[in-house]
Amino acid sequence: MTGQSYLPSFDLEVTYKIEGYNVIAGVDEVGRGCIAGPVTAGAVIFKSESFPEGLDDSKKLTPQKRNQAYAGIKKEAIFALAHVAVEEIEELNILQASLKAMTLAVNSLPLVPDLVLVDGNWTPPHLPCESVAIVKGDQKSLTIAAASVVAKVNRDKLMCQLHKEEPQYKWHNNKGYGTREHLQALKKFGPSRHHRKSFLPLRKLFED
């Protein structure tokens, strides 16, 4: 059996289309486990059953393959993007901020879907249509996988821009995740305005 067998498929979408849901969106978020930067969501609707080659969960793709997939998504789909900033993450908590980002992304689509497939256990509130939570959806649904790529590519790009403002944290490498290098920089320089100061790794760091 080859690795190809484990790629996400369009089977879920076809099943729901048979049930009468003609316009199906997928939505996913990235950055939930970071200690710096926003949480970002992507929402995608494929225009036809034509998909970028090698499309997969963004976490499984190299940066080069993610960028290739993103270029294909731009040709084959319509999509939208939303960031929820650190201030709102601190105010709402990371789960609610993630759900808000997904709501914003779906509601920013130029076409209102009939159904939204959501990666994870929770469906976001205030969507314009029905929604279904799909555990590990980015590994099962091509539409959700595409949403994960849209979110990841654009959040990584933003973190590289923020790196230029605060180069000491090496966000162009760690993208805001709590790597050893990132934590050492925090210990030396203290937190920036882009850090999620309520997150446990940061609290522990400054309690030592």
C-alpha positions in Angstrom: 0.0 0.0 0.0 1.4 3.4 -0.9 1.3 6.7 0.9 -1.2 7.9 -1.7 -3.8 5.8 0.1 -3.7 8.1 3.1 -4.3 11.3 1.3 -7.6 13.1 2.0 -10.4 12.5 -0.5 -13.6 14.2 -1.8 -15.8 11.3 -0.6 -17.4 13.2 2.3 -18.2 16.1 0.0 -19.8 13.8 -2.6 -21.9 12.1 0.1 -23.3 15.5 1.2 -23.8 16.6 -2.4 -26.0 13.5 -2.9 -28.0 14.7 0.1 -28.6 18.0 -1.6 -25.8 20.2 -0.3 -24.5 21.7 -3.5 -22.1 24.3 -2.2 -19.8 22.9 0.4 -17.1 24.8 2.3 -14.2 23.5 4.4 -12.8 25.5 7.2 -9.7 25.0 9.4 -7.5 27.0 11.7 -3.7 27.1 12.4 -1.7 28.7 15.2 -3.8 27.4 18.1 -0.8 25.9 19.8 1.5 28.9 19.4 2.7 31.2 22.1 3.0 34.2 19.8 1.0 35.6 16.8 -2.6 35.3 15.8 -4.8 32.3 15.2 -5.7 32.1 11.5 -8.5 30.3 9.7 -9.0 29.5 6.0 -12.3 28.7 4.3 -12.4 27.0 0.9 -15.0 26.1 -1.7 -13.8 24.1 -4.7 -15.4 25.2 -8.0 -15.3 21.7 -9.5 -13.9 18.3 -8.7 -10.4 19.4 -9.9 -7.8 19.5 -7.1 -4.1 20.5 -6.7 -1.8 17.5 -7.0 -0.6 16.2 -3.7 -3.0 18.2 -1.6 -2.9 17.1 2.0 -3.2 18.3 5.6 -0.9 21.3 5.8 1.1 19.8 8.7 2.2 16.9 6.4 3.5 19.1 3.6 6.9 20.7 3.3 6.9 24.5 2.8 7.6 24.0 -0.9 4.7 21.6 -1.4 2.4 23.8 0.7 3.1 26.7 -1.6 2.5 24.5 -4.6 -0.8 23.4 -3.2 -1.7 26.9 -2.4 -1.1 28.0 -6.0 -3.3 25.2 -7.1 -6.1 26.1 -4.6 -6.0 29.7 -6.0 -6.8 28.3 -9.4 -9.4 25.7 -8.5 -11.2 27.2 -5.5 -12.6 30.3 -3.9 -11.4 31.0 -0.5 -11.2 33.5 2.4 -8.9 34.1 5.3 -9.3 35.5 8.8 -6.8 36.4 11.6 -7.8 36.8 15.3 -5.1 38.8 17.0 -3.4 38.2 20.3 -5.5 40.7 22.2 -8.7 38.8 21.4 -7.1 35.5 22.1 -6.2 36.7 25.6 -9.7 38.1 26.0 -11.7 35.2 24.7 -9.4 32.2 25.3 -7.8 30.2 22.4 -10.8 27.9 21.7 -13.2 30.8 21.3 -10.7 32.8 19.3 -10.2 29.8 17.0 -13.9 29.4 16.5 -14.3 33.2 15.8 -11.5 33.0 13.2 -13.3 30.2 11.4 -16.7 32.1 11.6 -15.0 35.2 10.1 -13.4 33.2 7.3 -16.6 31.4 6.3 -18.6 34.7 6.4 -15.9 36.3 4.2 -16.4 33.9 1.4 -17.8 35.5 -1.7 -20.4 32.7 -2.0 -22.7 31.5 0.8 -22.3 27.7 1.3 -25.0 25.2 1.9 -22.8 23.3 4.4 -19.5 23.8 6.2 -17.2 21.0 7.0 -15.2 22.0 10.1 -12.0 20.4 11.3 -12.1 19.3 14.9 -14.7 18.6 17.6 -16.5 22.0 17.6 -18.5 23.9 15.1 -18.2 27.7 15.2 -21.2 29.9 15.9 -23.0 32.4 13.6 -22.4 30.5 10.4 -24.7 31.2 7.5 -25.6 27.6 7.0 -25.5 24.1 8.6 -22.1 22.8 9.7 -20.6 19.4 10.6 -17.5 18.9 12.8 -15.1 16.3 11.4 -12.4 15.0 13.8 -9.1 14.9 11.9 -11.0 16.4 9.0 -7.8 17.8 7.4 -6.7 14.2 6.9 -10.1 13.1 5.5 -11.6 15.9 3.4 -9.8 17.6 0.5 -11.9 20.8 1.2 -10.7 21.0 4.8 -7.2 20.1 3.8 -7.2 23.0 1.4 -8.5 25.3 4.1 -5.6 24.2 6.3 -3.1 25.0 3.6 -4.7 28.5 3.0 -4.5 29.2 6.7 -1.0 27.9 7.2 0.6 29.6 4.2 -0.9 33.0 5.1 -0.1 32.7 8.8 3.5 31.7 8.1 3.8 34.7 5.8 2.5 37.0 8.5 4.9 35.6 11.1 7.8 36.2 8.7 6.6 39.8 8.5 6.4 40.1 12.3 9.9 38.6 12.4 11.2 41.8 10.7 9.8 43.8 13.6 11.1 41.5 16.4 14.0 39.5 14.8 15.3 38.3 18.2 12.5 35.7 18.5 13.3 34.0 15.1 9.6 33.8 14.1 10.6 33.2 10.5 11.8 29.8 11.8 9.5 28.9 14.6 6.3 30.7 13.4 5.4 31.5 17.0 5.6 28.0 18.4 7.3 27.4 21.7 10.6 26.0 20.4 13.7 25.9 22.6 15.2 28.7 20.7 12.0 30.8 21.0 11.8 30.2 24.8 15.5 31.1 25.3 14.9 34.4 23.4 11.9 35.0 25.7 14.0 34.4 28.8 16.6 36.9 27.5 14.4 39.6 26.0 11.1 39.2 27.7 7.7 39.0 25.8 6.7 41.2 22.9 3.3 42.7 22.3 2.7 39.7 19.9 3.1 37.1 22.7 0.2 35.4 24.4 1.2 36.2 27.9 -1.6 34.1 29.5 -0.4 30.9 27.9 1.0 28.3 30.3 4.5 28.0 28.8 4.9 31.8 29.1 3.5 31.9 32.7 5.8 29.1 33.7 8.8 30.8 32.1 8.4 33.9 34.2 7.5 32.1 37.4 10.9 30.4 37.4 
